């Protein structure tokens, strides 16, 4: 690697500084983890022509193309332009010049489970929501990870993200169609939260215990249960892996409408900009909040946000993880 390379600019252009000092690795975003198969030929072309002929599928549903000489970056960016136009500009991301490649890489690719386009358990179109989130928060240099999952099964591992968006179904019952078979009640008691019970031979939902999984809709043999067409979401925040203090995300919002989700995500960057420790090369969001405190973070996220009537905001965050300490590991 030449000593006159600006590694910071290279990384912001979505290229890695790799263990091979002569070559870099391009990081290709796939918002929502979904793309038309025809785009795979361009990825193959870049890998074969400029890289080492291989492609790595990342845990964030993007592609990494290794073995690219640093001097070939401008040419690779020009070759990448059609993909940027198809995957970023088409969903509303403001890219002034697609021939220059990605303008930022700090905010990671917005990942999503396959959603209700395929999965019967999913309560929403996760790909479409992920793409709308991408258009809301990208490009940005701050390190933020967002993932969308269609139901509390959480196949995308939303609880390991800075922001995990979980689809919730506001289920409704047509009492005239309920035959009191208890299929939904039994399933909820054994596999979910026990939010359903039979009263006078009619299934009844406890709104405080219901997490909006929507499985009662799938279990009902008569179609008595249905999902309200209005989409709602639970937002879990500040989950993380890493060396110092890995932990699962905690619930911040429940039964929030999509405009609330997008507004909250839009607000997070101002908070980071105001509070990040600039003496560090990088500070993850969770550690910023650990320093500043949840009340200030909550107020910043909700600044100017019009909550829908059903939305609930957490009074506190209860994390589950562990700390590495000087004399061992302290569980908490």
C-alpha positions as CSV (number, residue, x, y, z in Angstrom):
1,X,0.0,0.0,0.0
2,X,1.4,3.4,-1.0
3,X,2.2,5.7,1.9
4,X,0.5,8.6,0.0
5,X,-3.0,7.0,0.1
6,X,-5.6,8.7,2.3
7,X,-6.9,5.7,4.1
8,X,-9.7,7.7,5.7
9,X,-11.1,8.7,2.4
10,X,-10.7,5.2,1.0
11,X,-12.7,3.8,3.9
12,X,-15.4,6.4,3.5
13,X,-15.6,5.4,-0.2
14,X,-16.7,1.9,1.1
15,X,-13.3,0.2,0.6
16,X,-11.5,-1.8,3.3
17,X,-7.9,-1.4,4.4
18,X,-7.1,-5.1,4.3
19,X,-4.3,-7.5,5.5
20,X,-2.9,-7.4,2.0
21,X,-1.2,-4.0,1.8
22,X,-1.4,-3.9,-2.0
23,X,-5.1,-4.6,-2.4
24,X,-8.4,-3.3,-1.0
25,X,-11.9,-4.8,-0.8
26,X,-15.1,-3.1,-2.0
27,X,-18.2,-3.2,0.2
28,X,-21.4,-3.3,-1.9
29,X,-24.6,-2.3,-0.1
30,X,-27.8,-4.2,-0.7
31,X,-30.6,-2.3,1.1
32,X,-33.1,-4.7,2.6
33,X,-31.0,-7.7,1.4
34,X,-33.0,-7.9,-1.8
35,X,-31.9,-7.3,-5.4
36,X,-32.8,-8.3,-8.9
37,X,-30.8,-11.3,-10.1
38,X,-29.5,-9.4,-13.1
39,X,-27.3,-7.2,-10.8
40,X,-25.3,-10.3,-9.9
41,X,-23.6,-10.2,-13.3
42,X,-22.2,-6.7,-12.6
43,X,-20.9,-7.9,-9.2
44,X,-19.3,-10.9,-10.9
45,X,-17.8,-8.6,-13.6
46,X,-16.2,-6.4,-11.0
47,X,-14.8,-9.4,-9.1
48,X,-13.4,-11.0,-12.2
49,X,-12.1,-7.9,-13.8
50,X,-10.7,-5.9,-10.9
51,X,-10.7,-8.3,-7.9
52,X,-9.4,-11.9,-7.4
53,X,-12.5,-13.5,-8.8
54,X,-14.3,-14.1,-5.5
55,X,-17.1,-12.5,-3.6
56,X,-17.9,-12.6,0.2
57,X,-21.5,-12.4,1.3
58,X,-21.5,-10.4,4.5
59,X,-23.5,-10.8,7.7
60,X,-25.2,-7.5,6.8
61,X,-26.5,-8.9,3.4
62,X,-24.1,-7.0,1.3
63,X,-21.2,-8.2,-0.9
64,X,-17.5,-7.7,-0.4
65,X,-15.2,-7.9,-3.4
66,X,-11.6,-8.5,-2.4
67,X,-8.3,-8.3,-4.3
68,X,-8.8,-4.9,-5.9
69,X,-5.5,-2.9,-6.4
70,X,-5.8,0.5,-4.8
71,X,-5.0,2.2,-8.1
72,X,-8.0,0.7,-9.7
73,X,-10.5,2.3,-7.3
74,X,-11.6,5.1,-9.7
75,X,-12.2,2.6,-12.5
76,X,-14.1,0.2,-10.1
77,X,-16.3,3.1,-9.0
78,X,-17.2,3.9,-12.6
79,X,-18.1,0.3,-13.2
80,X,-20.2,0.2,-10.0
81,X,-22.3,3.2,-11.1
82,X,-25.2,1.2,-12.6
83,X,-25.6,-0.8,-9.4
84,X,-25.7,2.4,-7.3
85,X,-28.3,3.9,-9.6
86,X,-30.4,0.7,-9.3
87,X,-30.1,0.1,-5.5
88,X,-29.6,3.6,-4.1
89,X,-30.8,6.3,-6.4
90,X,-33.9,4.3,-7.3
91,X,-35.0,4.2,-3.6
92,X,-34.4,7.9,-3.1
93,X,-30.8,8.1,-1.8
94,X,-29.3,11.5,-2.9
95,X,-26.1,10.6,-4.7
96,X,-24.8,13.5,-6.8
97,X,-22.3,11.5,-8.9
98,X,-22.7,7.7,-9.0
99,X,-19.4,7.4,-10.9
100,X,-17.5,8.3,-7.7
101,X,-18.8,5.3,-5.8
102,X,-20.2,5.4,-2.3
103,X,-20.0,8.8,-0.5
104,X,-20.0,7.2,2.9
105,X,-19.7,3.8,4.7
106,X,-20.1,4.5,8.4
107,X,-23.8,3.8,8.5
108,X,-24.0,0.2,7.6
109,X,-26.3,-1.5,5.1
110,X,-29.8,-1.7,6.4
111,X,-30.5,-5.5,6.6
112,X,-33.9,-7.2,6.6
113,X,-35.4,-10.6,6.9
114,X,-37.3,-11.8,3.8
115,X,-40.6,-10.3,5.1
116,X,-44.2,-11.0,4.1
117,X,-43.3,-11.2,0.4
118,X,-42.5,-14.8,1.3
119,X,-42.8,-15.6,5.0
120,X,-46.3,-16.2,6.4
121,X,-45.1,-15.1,9.9
122,X,-43.9,-11.7,8.8
123,X,-46.2,-8.8,9.6
124,X,-44.9,-6.4,7.0
125,X,-42.8,-5.9,3.9
126,X,-39.4,-5.7,5.5
127,X,-37.5,-5.1,2.3
128,X,-39.6,-2.0,1.4
129,X,-39.3,-0.6,4.9
130,X,-35.5,-1.2,4.9
131,X,-35.2,0.7,1.7
132,X,-37.2,3.6,3.0
133,X,-34.9,3.6,6.1
134,X,-31.9,3.5,3.8
135,X,-33.3,6.6,2.0
136,X,-33.7,8.3,5.3
137,X,-30.3,7.7,6.9
138,X,-27.8,7.1,4.1
139,X,-25.2,8.5,3.3
140,X,-23.8,9.2,6.8
141,X,-20.3,8.7,8.2
142,X,-21.3,7.8,11.8
143,X,-21.2,4.1,12.6
144,X,-24.9,3.0,13.0
145,X,-26.4,-0.4,12.4
146,X,-30.1,-0.9,11.6
147,X,-32.0,-4.1,10.8
148,X,-35.6,-4.9,10.1
149,X,-37.4,-8.1,11.0
150,X,-41.0,-9.0,10.2
151,X,-42.0,-10.6,13.5
152,X,-40.7,-11.3,17.0
153,X,-39.0,-14.5,15.8
154,X,-36.3,-12.0,14.9
155,X,-34.6,-13.9,12.1
156,X,-32.4,-10.9,11.3
157,X,-31.1,-10.6,14.9
158,X,-32.5,-7.2,15.4
159,X,-31.5,-7.4,19.1
160,X,-27.8,-7.2,18.1
161,X,-28.2,-3.8,16.3
162,X,-28.1,-0.2,17.3
163,X,-31.6,-0.1,16.1
164,X,-33.7,-3.2,15.5
165,X,-37.2,-2.7,13.9
166,X,-39.6,-5.6,14.6
167,X,-43.0,-5.8,12.8
168,X,-46.0,-6.0,15.1
169,X,-49.5,-7.1,14.2
170,X,-52.5,-5.4,15.8
171,X,-54.7,-8.4,15.6
172,X,-58.5,-8.2,15.7
173,X,-61.1,-11.0,16.1
174,X,-64.4,-11.5,14.5
175,X,-66.3,-13.0,17.4
176,X,-69.0,-14.4,15.1
177,X,-66.3,-16.6,13.4
178,X,-64.7,-17.9,16.6
179,X,-65.7,-21.5,17.5
180,X,-63.8,-21.7,20.8
181,X,-61.4,-24.4,19.6
182,X,-58.5,-22.8,21.6
183,X,-56.0,-23.4,18.8
184,X,-54.8,-19.8,19.1
185,X,-54.9,-19.8,22.9
186,X,-52.9,-23.0,23.2
187,X,-50.3,-21.8,20.7
188,X,-49.9,-18.4,22.5
189,X,-49.6,-20.1,25.9
190,X,-47.0,-22.7,24.8
191,X,-45.0,-20.7,22.3
192,X,-45.5,-17.0,22.9
193,X,-46.6,-14.9,25.9
194,X,-49.9,-16.3,27.0
195,X,-51.8,-13.2,25.9
196,X,-54.9,-15.1,24.8
197,X,-57.6,-16.8,26.9
198,X,-61.1,-18.2,26.3
199,X,-64.0,-16.2,27.8
200,X,-67.5,-17.4,27.2
201,X,-66.2,-19.6,24.3
202,X,-64.6,-16.6,22.6
203,X,-60.8,-15.9,22.4
204,X,-59.9,-12.7,24.1
205,X,-56.6,-10.9,23.8
206,X,-54.7,-9.2,26.7
207,X,-53.3,-6.1,25.1
208,X,-50.7,-5.6,27.8
209,X,-49.2,-9.1,27.2
210,X,-49.6,-9.2,23.4
211,X,-46.3,-8.6,21.6
212,X,-48.0,-8.5,18.1
213,X,-46.5,-11.7,16.7
214,X,-49.7,-12.4,14.7
215,X,-49.4,-16.2,15.1
216,X,-53.1,-16.3,16.2
217,X,-54.0,-15.3,12.7
218,X,-52.1,-18.3,11.3
219,X,-53.5,-20.8,13.8
220,X,-57.2,-19.9,13.5
221,X,-59.0,-22.6,11.4
222,X,-62.0,-20.3,10.7
223,X,-60.2,-17.1,9.9
224,X,-61.6,-15.3,13.0
225,X,-58.3,-13.5,13.7
226,X,-57.0,-10.9,11.2
227,X,-54.1,-8.4,11.1
228,X,-55.1,-4.8,11.2
229,X,-53.9,-3.3,7.9
230,X,-52.2,-0.4,9.8
231,X,-48.5,-1.4,10.4
232,X,-46.9,-1.1,13.8
233,X,-43.4,-1.7,15.0
234,X,-41.3,-2.3,18.1
235,X,-38.0,-0.6,18.1
236,X,-35.2,-2.2,20.2
237,X,-32.0,-0.1,20.6
238,X,-28.3,-0.2,21.5
239,X,-27.6,-3.9,21.1
240,X,-24.0,-4.7,20.3
241,X,-21.3,-7.3,20.0
242,X,-17.7,-6.4,20.4
243,X,-15.0,-6.7,23.0
244,X,-15.9,-4.5,26.0
245,X,-19.6,-5.1,26.8
246,X,-21.7,-7.2,24.4
247,X,-25.4,-7.1,25.1
248,X,-28.9,-7.5,23.7
249,X,-30.9,-4.5,22.6
250,X,-33.7,-3.3,24.9
251,X,-37.1,-2.1,23.9
252,X,-37.4,1.6,23.3
253,X,-40.8,1.9,21.5
254,X,-43.8,-0.4,21.0
255,X,-46.7,-0.1,18.6
256,X,-45.0,2.8,16.8
257,X,-46.2,3.7,13.3
258,X,-43.7,3.9,10.4
259,X,-43.4,7.7,10.4
260,X,-42.3,7.6,14.0
261,X,-39.7,5.0,13.2
262,X,-38.3,7.1,10.4
263,X,-38.3,10.3,12.4
264,X,-36.5,8.7,15.3
265,X,-33.8,7.3,13.1
266,X,-33.4,10.7,11.4
267,X,-32.8,12.3,14.9
268,X,-30.1,10.0,16.0
269,X,-27.3,11.6,13.9
270,X,-27.7,15.0,15.5
271,X,-27.3,13.3,18.9
272,X,-24.2,11.5,17.8
273,X,-22.7,14.7,16.3
274,X,-23.3,16.6,19.6
275,X,-22.0,13.9,22.0
276,X,-19.4,11.7,20.3
277,X,-15.9,11.6,21.8
278,X,-13.8,13.0,19.0
279,X,-10.6,12.0,20.7
280,X,-11.3,8.5,19.7
281,X,-11.0,7.2,16.1
282,X,-14.5,5.8,16.5
283,X,-17.1,5.6,19.3
284,X,-20.1,3.3,18.9
285,X,-23.5,4.8,19.7
286,X,-24.2,2.5,22.7
287,X,-21.1,3.8,24.5
288,X,-22.1,7.4,23.8
289,X,-25.4,6.7,25.5
290,X,-23.8,4.9,28.3
291,X,-21.8,8.1,29.0
292,X,-24.6,10.6,28.4
293,X,-27.5,8.7,29.9
294,X,-30.8,7.3,28.6
295,X,-33.1,10.3,29.4
296,X,-31.0,12.7,27.2
297,X,-30.9,10.1,24.4
298,X,-34.6,9.5,24.7
299,X,-35.4,13.2,24.5
300,X,-33.1,13.7,21.5
301,X,-34.7,10.8,19.6
302,X,-38.2,12.0,20.2
303,X,-37.5,15.7,19.5
304,X,-40.2,16.9,17.2
305,X,-41.6,13.4,16.7
306,X,-45.4,13.1,16.7
307,X,-46.1,9.8,18.4
308,X,-49.1,7.9,17.1
309,X,-51.7,7.3,19.9
310,X,-50.9,3.6,20.2
311,X,-47.1,4.1,20.7
312,X,-45.5,3.4,24.0
313,X,-42.0,4.7,25.1
314,X,-39.8,2.8,27.6
315,X,-39.3,4.5,30.9
316,X,-35.9,2.8,31.2
317,X,-33.7,0.4,29.3
318,X,-33.0,-3.0,30.8
319,X,-30.0,-4.6,29.0
320,X,-28.8,-8.1,29.3
321,X,-25.1,-8.7,28.6
322,X,-21.7,-8.7,30.4
323,X,-18.7,-6.6,31.1
324,X,-15.1,-7.5,30.7
325,X,-13.2,-6.3,33.8
326,X,-9.6,-6.3,35.0
327,X,-10.1,-9.3,37.2
328,X,-12.5,-11.4,35.2
329,X,-16.0,-11.3,33.7
330,X,-18.9,-9.8,35.7
331,X,-22.3,-11.1,34.6
332,X,-25.2,-8.7,34.8
